Amino acid sequence: MKFGFYSCMSGVPWGGSEELWWRTARRLQSAGHEVCVNYKWWPEPARQLQELIAAGGQVWFREAPRSFWERQRESVKRFLRPSERKRGGWIDQARPEAVLITLGYHPDRIPIADELHERRIPYAINVQAASHFFFIHSDCVPAYRRWYQNAARVFFVSAENQHKIETNLALKLTNAEIVDNPFNVDPNRVVAWPESDDVFRLACVGRIHFQSKGQDLILDALRRNFWRDKPIEVTFFGKDQGNQRQLEDLIRLYGLEAQVRVAGFETDVSGIWENHHALLLPSRYEGAALVVVEAMLSNRMVIATDTGRNSELIDHGKTGFIASGATTDLVDQTLREAWQARQQWREMGLEAGRSIRQRYSVDPIADYAHKLLQLRQQPVRQPAPAQT
């Protein structure tokens, strides 16, 4: 069977939203299926795309290089001319039997869905993140409703994200389903508890991006007098996505150098938890934060905001603490509640490890591949009725 993967990723060459479809594509290739991909062109293609090509996959790049010499350097790759992008040329060339469309963020427009439905090719939509910061304009709602209703399946990574989309569309999606994302730790590895409990160390893991991850809220809380003499440290791990300079400047501005540090991106996720007692994640919006799953699999409790899948995975007071909103006061309040229970963090972490293994798949890729294999068996949905 030949599967198509259409990624809406456009802001950066690669991101966490791409891991589920990419790992599933590799699993399908290993099982003997063909894979074709439609992806935005970047000067340096992501390693993951190169792996797909090396394994026999076809990758078409949108927005091809402009100059002749750029085309010569990139001659081994496939490009789509503007007319082909508009008229579904990729579909007609690649001829997939089923297609997965991945949205890194819910406002992404997907007219490719109309092209697929017109050709009676079953497709699924995977929404990796949704927020309350962007509402679809009423003029665009009919198109979005059509794209979502005509899909064989609409995969969300949290029930909260599904609710946000249904609110945006003012529509109940009867074809929706919650799926798990892959994680980057060995679920069978036992991560030792940090040797010293003299200082309680929290890790904030995620791209340095205030709008989504809310790192500024941590600093705004810690600058309060309550925390000045407390043996608590926070380490920020993650790639800069626009706000690292502000983060570092705020640490100096608030005089938090003794309690806060910026460690950069760390590939050994389990290594983070060998030196930290808990995860602190005050996100303003999420899809399903993998760091929450990874921390819990590493027997660490989590302090997080009520967004994305956090409340579906964390039991307040048992496996972590949930702030009801992403504001300084609520984050500070929840952090203080966690601080009062700091002597129970280790036991809470052990309970978190037990709980996440009951609520989350041990092999999300195998589960997802099975769902995609079922797409070809599903009849193409009838055109969605017009709504006013």
NUVEX-656636 format. One line per 2 residues: number of its first residue (from 0); their letters; for each residue x negated, z negated, y of C-alpha. Coordinates in steps of 0.001 Angstrom, whole numbers, plus 524288, in hexadecimal, padded with zeros to 5 digits. Example, Ala and Ser with C-alpha at 12.3 -4.5 7.8 and 13.67 -1.06 7.14 Angstrom:
REM residues 2
0> as> 7CFF4,7E188,7EE6C; 7CA9A,7E41C,7FBDC
***
This chain:
REM residues 388
0> mk> 80000,80000,80000; 7FB56,802D8,80DCC
2> fg> 7FD28,7F82D,81802; 7FC4A,7FA12,82691
4> fy> 7F81F,7EF62,82FF6; 7FAF8,7F0D5,83E77
6> sc> 7F483,7E683,846FB; 7F8B8,7E411,85503
8> ms> 7EBE8,7DCFE,857EC; 7E6E1,7E1C7,86501
10> gv> 7E097,7D6BB,86CD5; 7D4A0,7D47D,8644F
12> pw> 7CE68,7DBF3,858E7; 7D2DD,7D1DA,84EFC
14> gg> 7DA70,7C527,84E7A; 7E0ED,7BB47,845B0
16> se> 7ED80,7C326,845CB; 7E68A,7CDBE,83DE1
18> el> 7E1F3,7C56D,8328E; 7EE80,7C57D,82AA4
20> ww> 7F0A0,7D436,82A6B; 7E21F,7D726,828B7
22> rt> 7DFF8,7CDE6,81D4D; 7EC75,7D2C9,8170A
24> ar> 7E801,7E0D9,818CC; 7DB32,7DD9F,81216
26> rl> 7E28E,7D70B,806F3; 7EB36,7E305,80566
28> qs> 7DF4A,7EBD8,80549; 7D95D,7E380,7FA8C
30> ag> 7E5E2,7E55E,7F2B9; 7E4A6,7F42D,7F3B8
32> he> 7EDDB,7F6ED,7FF16; 7EA98,7FFC4,80A8E
34> vc> 7E9D8,7FA97,81863; 7EAC9,8015C,82597
36> vn> 7E9BB,7FA81,832B7; 7ED61,7FD88,840C4
38> yk> 7E4EC,7F573,84A03; 7E066,7F603,85823
40> ww> 7D2E6,7FBEB,85A01; 7C7AF,7F339,85E6A
42> pe> 7B97F,7F750,860E7; 7B53B,7EE95,8559C
44> pa> 7BF71,7EE9A,84AC6; 7C1FF,7E158,844CF
46> rq> 7BAA2,7DE4D,8384E; 7C7A0,7DCCB,8314A
48> lq> 7CB94,7EACB,83430; 7BE78,7EFB3,82F79
50> el> 7C0A7,7E87D,822AA; 7CDD1,7EF19,820F8
52> ia> 7C796,7FC6A,82336; 7BC6C,7F96E,819D4
54> ag> 7C680,7F610,80F6B; 7CD39,80332,81102
56> gq> 7D719,7FFCA,81B8C; 7DAE0,8090E,8267A
58> vw> 7DA68,803E8,8346C; 7E02F,80B7D,83FCD
60> fr> 7DBF7,806E2,84D38; 7E501,80750,858EA
62> ea> 7DF4C,80A98,86641; 7D3D4,812B1,86195
64> pr> 7C6F5,8136A,86942; 7C86B,81BE5,87548
66> sf> 7BBDC,823B3,875B3; 7B6B8,82DEB,86C50
68> we> 7AA6A,82600,8699E; 7B246,819EE,86698
70> rq> 7BA11,821F3,85CEF; 7AD88,826F7,856C4
72> re> 7A87E,8192F,854C1; 7B579,8153D,84EE5
74> sv> 7B77E,8219A,846E2; 7B8D4,81A46,83A10
76> kr> 7C54B,813DD,83ECE; 7D315,81908,8402F
78> fl> 7D979,81A01,84D90; 7E72A,81CEF,851F1
80> rp> 7E9CB,825DE,85D63; 7F38C,820DE,8678C
82> se> 7FE13,82A1E,86292; 7FC17,8252D,854B1
84> rk> 7FD37,8171D,85924; 80A1A,819E2,85FC6
86> rg> 8103E,821D8,854D8; 80BF1,819D6,84951
88> gw> 800AE,822CF,845CD; 7F9F5,817C2,83EB8
90> id> 80598,81610,835A8; 80628,82480,8327D
92> qa> 7F78B,82538,82FE2; 7F608,8187B,82867
94> rp> 80332,81937,82144; 80481,80AB9,81DE9
96> ea> 80F59,80694,814B5; 8117B,7F9AB,81BD5
98> vl> 80C02,7F420,8287A; 80923,7E69F,82DE1
100> it> 80953,7E561,83CBB; 801E8,7D979,841B1
102> lg> 80474,7D39C,84F14; 7FA53,7CA4D,85478
104> yh> 803FE,7C62D,85EFE; 812AE,7C7FF,85F4E
106> pd> 813ED,7D0D2,86B74; 80C57,7DB9B,8647F
108> ri> 8144B,7E821,864B0; 8157D,7EF67,857C2
110> pi> 81BE6,7FCD1,85978; 81481,80077,84D15
112> ad> 81FDE,7F996,84649; 8291E,80458,84ACB
114> el> 81FFC,80EAF,84551; 81F84,807CC,8383B
116> he> 82E2C,805DF,83785; 8307B,8141F,83B11
118> rr> 827E3,81807,82F8C; 82EA1,80E1A,826B0
120> ip> 82207,806C5,8243F; 8249D,7F83D,821FC
122> ya> 81D37,7EF5F,82B24; 81B62,7E0F4,82DA0
124> in> 817EE,7D9D6,83A2B; 80EC3,7CE3B,83A79
126> vq> 80F4F,7C5EC,846DF; 8032F,7BD6B,847C9
128> aa> 80648,7B638,85474; 8118B,7B458,85DE2
130> sh> 812B0,7AC4A,86A3F; 81C2C,7A849,874DF
132> ff> 81353,7AE3D,87F31; 818C7,7BBEA,87DA6
134> fi> 826ED,7BFFF,87C46; 82A98,7CDE9,878CC
136> hs> 83173,7D4AA,8841F; 83FB6,7D7BF,881B7
138> dc> 83D32,7E64C,88386; 833EC,7E5F3,877DB
140> vp> 83C21,7DD65,86EF5; 8437F,7E8A5,86836
142> ay> 836A0,7EECC,863CB; 8311E,7E1EB,85ED6
144> rr> 83DB4,7DEEC,8578F; 83D2D,7EC44,85128
146> wy> 82EFE,7EAA4,84CFA; 83176,7DD4A,8470A
148> qn> 83E8D,7E033,840B6; 839E3,7ECBA,83A55
150> aa> 82E4A,7E5D4,83400; 82F1C,7E31C,8257F
152> rv> 8294B,7D5A7,8283E; 824FB,7CE31,8344C
154> ff> 81A4F,7C484,830FF; 817EC,7B8A2,83991
156> vs> 80D80,7AE4B,837F0; 81671,7A35B,83C8D
158> ae> 824E7,7A09D,83DD4; 82288,79D09,84C0E
160> nq> 81D3B,7AAAA,84ECF; 828F1,7B0BE,8480A
162> hk> 831E9,7A8D7,850D0; 82A9F,7AD87,85CED
164> ie> 82C54,7BBC2,85914; 83AAA,7B9EF,855C2
166> tn> 83C6D,7B376,8630C; 835A1,7BEE0,869BF
168> la> 83E43,7C8A2,862A0; 84A95,7C03F,8629A
170> lk> 84B92,7C45F,8547E; 84B2D,7BE24,846FC
172> lt> 8413D,7C50A,83E61; 84698,7C53B,83099
174> na> 83A51,7CC32,82BC6; 830ED,7C163,83031
176> ei> 827A4,7B9C0,8277B; 81CF3,7AF93,829C2
178> vd> 80F7E,7B292,8241F; 80277,7AB66,82375
180> np> 7F5DB,7AFE8,829BF; 7E8C5,7AF68,82281
182> fn> 7DF86,7A433,82554; 7D0BD,7A31A,825E1
184> vd> 7CD90,796F2,81E08; 7CC2B,79480,80F86
186> pn> 7D843,78C81,80BE5; 7D0BF,786A6,8007C
188> rv> 7C559,781E9,808C3; 7C4F1,77344,80B5B
190> va> 7C0B9,77124,81970; 7BA07,7640F,81B19
192> wp> 7BEE1,75ABC,82589; 7B55A,7594C,83103
194> es> 7ABCF,74E4E,82E4C; 7ADA7,74706,83B17
196> dd> 7BA87,741E7,8405D; 7B440,73C3F,84C92
198> vf> 7B86D,74833,8543F; 7C4CE,74F92,8510B
200> rl> 7C239,75E15,851B3; 7CCD2,76820,8540C
202> ac> 7CAEA,776BF,8529B; 7D2B3,78096,85A7D
204> vg> 7D13A,78D63,8530F; 7D5F3,79A3B,858C0
206> ri> 7D2A6,7A4D7,8625D; 7CFC9,79FA9,86FFE
208> hf> 7DC56,7A462,87632; 7E409,79AA8,87E60
210> qs> 7F0D4,7A22F,87E6A; 7F233,7A18B,86FA0
212> kg> 7E973,7967F,86AD2; 7EAFA,78CFC,87634
214> qd> 7DD19,7878A,87653; 7DEDA,78401,884A9
216> li> 7E92E,77A09,880C3; 7DF35,77279,878C6
218> ld> 7D5FD,77136,88452; 7E10C,76DB0,88D78
220> al> 7E4FF,762AE,88443; 7D74A,75D99,8819B
222> rr> 7D424,75C4A,89012; 7DE0C,7513A,890FC
224> nf> 7D887,7438C,891EF; 7DE03,73F90,884AA
226> wr> 7D414,74830,87DA4; 7C7FA,74552,885C6
228> dk> 7C2C5,73A53,87D40; 7C861,73EBB,87034
230> pi> 7BF19,742C8,86519; 7C532,7502D,863C5
232> ev> 7BEE8,75D99,8643A; 7C4C8,76B38,8648A
234> tf> 7BD7B,77787,86089; 7C2C0,784FD,863C7
236> fg> 7C01A,78F9E,859C0; 7C3B6,79DD3,85C08
238> kd> 7C082,7AAB3,8627A; 7C24B,7AC5A,870FD
240> qg> 7CE82,7B404,8740C; 7CE4A,7B297,882A8
242> nq> 7CDB1,7A414,885DC; 7C0C9,79E78,880FF
244> rq> 7BB07,79E0F,88E9B; 7C6A6,7963A,89395
246> le> 7C5C6,78D6A,887AD; 7B77E,78A3A,88A16
248> dl> 7B9A6,78891,898B8; 7C527,77F5F,8967B
250> ir> 7BCF4,776EF,88D64; 7B32D,7752F,89878
252> ly> 7BD9F,773C7,8A2DF; 7C453,768D2,89B72
254> gl> 7B78C,7625C,8975D; 7BA52,763B4,888D6
256> ea> 7ACCD,7680B,88467; 7AB00,75BD5,87C03
258> qv> 7B7AF,75DE9,8748E; 7B995,76CA2,873F7
260> rv> 7B128,77805,86FBC; 7B2BB,786A8,86D84
262> ag> 7ACE0,78AF1,86093; 7B045,79975,86014
264> fe> 7B552,7A0F7,85467; 7B303,79B1E,846EF
266> td> 7B471,7A339,83A8D; 7B34B,79799,8313B
268> vs> 7C0B1,791A3,83361; 7BEDA,78735,828F7
270> gi> 7B247,78345,82FB3; 7BA21,77FBB,83BC6
272> we> 7C203,775D3,8341A; 7B609,76F69,82E35
274> nh> 7B31C,76A65,83BE7; 7C0A6,7687A,841B6
276> ha> 7CBC6,75F47,83E9B; 7D766,7673F,84345
278> ll> 7DC1D,773DA,8499A; 7E130,773DA,85798
280> lp> 7E8E5,7801B,85B1A; 7F185,77F9C,8676E
282> sr> 7F60B,78DDB,86697; 7FFE5,7933F,87022
284> ye> 80426,79D0A,865D8; 8005D,7A094,857EF
286> ga> 80485,7A8E6,84C98; 7FF20,7A0C6,84187
288> al> 7F235,79A78,84534; 7E8F1,79C5B,839BA
290> vv> 7E086,7912C,83E91; 7EBD1,787EF,83BBE
292> ve> 7EC86,78C7D,82DA1; 7DDB0,78C3B,82C46
294> am> 7DC84,77E96,831F4; 7E718,77969,828EC
296> ls> 7E0FD,78006,81D11; 7D470,77903,8211C
298> nr> 7DBBE,76BFD,82109; 7DC4D,76A67,82FB3
300> mv> 7E81B,76645,83772; 7ECA4,76E5E,84310
302> ia> 7F0BA,76B6A,85100; 7F815,77750,8560C
304> td> 8031F,77C0B,85EA1; 8107F,77FDA,85995
306> tg> 80EB5,78E75,85938; 80D53,798D9,84EC8
308> rn> 80D26,79329,8412D; 80761,785F7,844CC
310> se> 813BF,77DEC,8430B; 8169F,784EE,8364D
312> li> 8099D,78063,8309F; 8069B,77366,8375D
314> dh> 80E7A,76707,8354A; 80D91,75EC2,8418E
316> gk> 80730,751B6,83ED0; 803FF,7554E,830B2
318> tg> 7FB29,7614C,830AD; 7F904,76258,83F44
320> fi> 7FF89,76147,84C78; 80805,76B2E,853AB
322> as> 8091D,76BDC,86275; 8169F,770C0,86612
324> ga> 81129,779E2,87061; 804AC,77F7B,8760D
326> tt> 8034B,7771E,88248; 7F894,76DA7,88619
328> dl> 801A3,761EB,8856C; 806E1,7654D,877F2
330> vd> 7F972,7688A,87277; 7F3F7,75BE2,87813
332> qt> 7FF6A,75409,872B3; 7FDCC,759C5,8651B
334> lr> 7EF16,75820,86565; 7F0E2,749BA,868D5
336> ea> 7FA6D,74812,85D99; 7F06B,74E13,85479
338> wq> 7E5D7,7454D,85A2E; 7ED92,73927,856F0
340> ar> 7EDE2,73DB6,848BD; 7DF8C,741E9,84841
342> qq> 7DC52,738CF,83D01; 7E63D,7404D,834BF
344> wr> 7E0EE,74DD1,837C8; 7D9AA,74EDA,82AF0
346> em> 7E586,74B89,822AF; 7EE05,75461,82B0E
348> gl> 7E44F,75F3E,82896; 7E535,75D50,819F3
350> ea> 7F3FB,75DDC,81AE5; 7F2D3,76A1D,8232A
352> gr> 7EAD0,7705E,8184D; 7F50D,76D0C,80E33
354> si> 80031,77193,816D2; 7FAA4,77ECF,81ABC
356> rq> 7F81C,78273,80C9C; 80696,780B7,809EC
358> ry> 80B28,7884B,815D5; 80186,7938C,8169E
360> sv> 7FDA8,79E3B,80D1C; 7F06A,79D00,80676
362> dp> 7EF85,7ABF4,80672; 7F6E4,7B1A3,81215
364> ia> 7F0E2,7BF1C,81001; 7F61C,7C093,8022F
366> dy> 8038D,7BC51,806DA; 80361,7C5D6,81232
368> ah> 7FE86,7D135,80A08; 809F4,7CEF7,800D5
370> kl> 8136F,7CF75,80C43; 80DA4,7DC4A,81113
372> lq> 80E80,7E23B,8038E; 81D0B,7DF81,803E6
374> lr> 81EDD,7E74A,81075; 81ED9,7F452,8095A
376> qq> 82A00,7EFA3,800CD; 832AE,7EC36,80C55
378> pv> 83BEA,7F682,811AE; 839B9,7FACF,81FB2
380> rq> 84329,7F31C,82815; 84E12,7FA47,82EFA
382> pa> 84C26,7FC1A,83D95; 84F5D,7EFAA,84507
384> pa> 85C67,7F08B,84C30; 85BEA,7F151,85AE8
386> qt> 85DE1,7E453,861B6; 861FE,7E1CE,86F85
***
